[in-house]
Amino acid sequence: MASKTLQTLLVYAVLLALSAVFISPFLWMLSTSLKHESRIFPKPGEPPQWIPTTARVDAEGRPLVIYEGREGVDLGPDEMGRHVLRFGATEVTAWPGDFEVRQRSGLHWQNYADAFHKMAFWQNLRNTLFICVTVVLGTLVSCSLVAYSFARIPWPGRDTVFILVLATMMLPYQVTLIPLFALYRELGWVGTFKPLILPAFFGTPFYIFLLRQFFLGVPQDLSASARIDGCNEFGIYLFIMLPLSKPALATTALFMFLFQWADFLSPLVYLQDDRQYTLAIALQQFQSHHESAWGPLMAMSSVITIPIIFLFFLTQRTFIQGITLTGLKG
């Protein structure tokens, strides 16, 4: 009994250690987003600072600084990027690395204000949500219909066609990228949301397989009873199979939403107008335009990442149930 308890504690200790390793990059990003820029990178010989701090300010809200042993205030940068420092009646200019900003414990929310000011966040969020929601709806409708046909309706060549559908999963996306781009260009879809949305309404092999596995587990007696009562195949699909398939449908929706939210390559290839950019593209543009603004960059990265984490935790039970019931468990 004691050895079993010790073994359980050892397993939990290992899992906690691995969890700490995997969560540390996210915690560092979140901590960096709440730090003053002078504390983001540690000075030589100092350990990294995990606890966020913000600048001490005077009565007028100006940061207090120390320069060459003297205490003064930072009046802000000039046109050359140097900061104007005031010490009593004397003003000098210095580069940010030449003076120290006095710190106090606290959260530096200015990084988030700067990030929202420098990035069209709400427009990018609207574009991302529009693509994600539309693609999720298209995937649920198309994949569930095809999966129902493969699982519940016997027709000649059904298994062969299903194998061919699964075989398309072996084609890397990069192989079909150029032919698809040429096709969409001929159709006049490049520069619009159509190449990102419409393919979802024609089915995705992985989700067809996932839903088919669930439909195969539903007793045939339910379908037979519905047919005796005069229900056709579409009615069985709509009124019997879909209500019973909520866990599998929720898993499919979550998978597709997470993929579309973080998708970078497809919007980069097909979108050409800044007003159409998704959050993933906008974040890359933000990094290229403000490569030294690490605080605002980490702030915007946190804003984009945190909703996905909350979404996963809110749907965790349904997600695990859907994975288990679709036959993907180990």
Secondary structure, 3 states (H helix, E strand, C coil): CHHHHHHHHHHHHHHHHHHHHHHHHHHHHHHHHCCCHHHCCCCCCCCCCCCCEEECECCCCCEEEEECCEEEEEEEECCCCCEEEEECCEEEEECHHHCEECEEECCCCHHHHHHHHHCCHHHHHHHHHHHHHHHHHHHHHHHHHHHHHHHHCCCCCHHHHHHHHHHHHHCCHHHHHHHHHHHHHHHCCCCCCHHHHHHHHHCCHHHHHHHHHHHHCCCHHHHHHHHHCCCCHHHHHHHHHHHHCHHHHHHHHHHHHHHHHHCCHHHHHHCCCHHHCCHHHHHHHHHHHCCCCHHHHHHHHHHHHHHHHHHHHHCHHHHHHHHHHCCCCC
